């Protein structure tokens, strides 16, 4: 039902807003430029570096899944399919920028400087995995869905108060956009025009809940409009589109124009996490096949091969190097002394322990001494 009064038609207003959110794409599924005006014109060296990082991330995902199945990693959320969304957005950042990741965003913080062996320890729940080097501007991955959006608003405001020419960047999934922290974070940053970039990686399923049941909004990007934030939806399987959207958001943020909101439309090929999720129970093989045709690594490979700057030999070289780095990192993680319960108690309470923890501390101290 629509209003007969042309001066009052809220349904029409909503439709007009939603129609403005067309998904931005530069590189199509065949690796062809379809929007030359938006082509960032990256140098051959930059294109090769971006591809190398995406290939590294795909191999890291494969090896992490294998390590998890061997019992050598703890919590792990697969990333295959989201390389363009994650790595191309990071490629537009600077070292001084601050990343507040979700639990699927380990690749970005590793590329930002977190030693890979520490990322492996974080997966195991080891406290050393949360000890971030002072010159690395990241927080440990957030487990609470959407909580990083609140934190990002605060970090961005702090940068703003200090006159920093840097941004705070955060990620969550489509499910995270249904959380209260999501709205509070973007609203706060919008009100203060703080230098933040909020990215929702719409990978179609929040665990088993399909995107269609998350919200009746046609796009997740339009949610940023309510907070007065410039918002955009991009093809999250297209590294060039993701890079351009993030670069533009960063440029406006450091110029004092406030935060931006980016929805990357992508897909995760694996389960939500390795903790027992079975995607075959809620996703069809037909859906998987359709998204496999949009694979960001394959798409970018076709583009670079057409430019004669990438080859099977080059990719093999990158893959072998990645495997060696991962092997060395897991070996270093294995060499760290195993975490004890008494370590956790001591770290959590630097001052005097509460009486109940004193008792537990003594009990575990005795057990650990045997």
Buried (B, 14 or more C-beta within 10 A) or exposed (E): EEEEEEEEBEEEEEEEBEEEBEBBBBBBBEBEBBBEEBBBEBEEEEBBEBBBBBBBBBBBBBBBBEBBEEEBBBBBBBBBBBBBBBBBBBBBBEEEBBBBBBBBBBBBBBBBBBBBBBBBBBBBEBBBBBEBEEEBBBBBBBEEBBBBBBBBBBBBBEBBEEEBEBBBBBBBBBBBBBBEBBBBBBBBBBBBBBBBBBBBBBBBBBEBBEBEEBBEBBBBBBBBBEBBBBBBBBBBBBBBBBBBBBBBBBEBBBEEEBBBBBBBBBBBBBBBBBEEBEBEEBBEEEBBEEBEEBBBBBBBBBBBBEEEBBEEEBBEEBBEBBBEBBEEBBEBBEEBEEBEBBBBBBEEEEEEBEEEBEEBBEEBEEEEEE
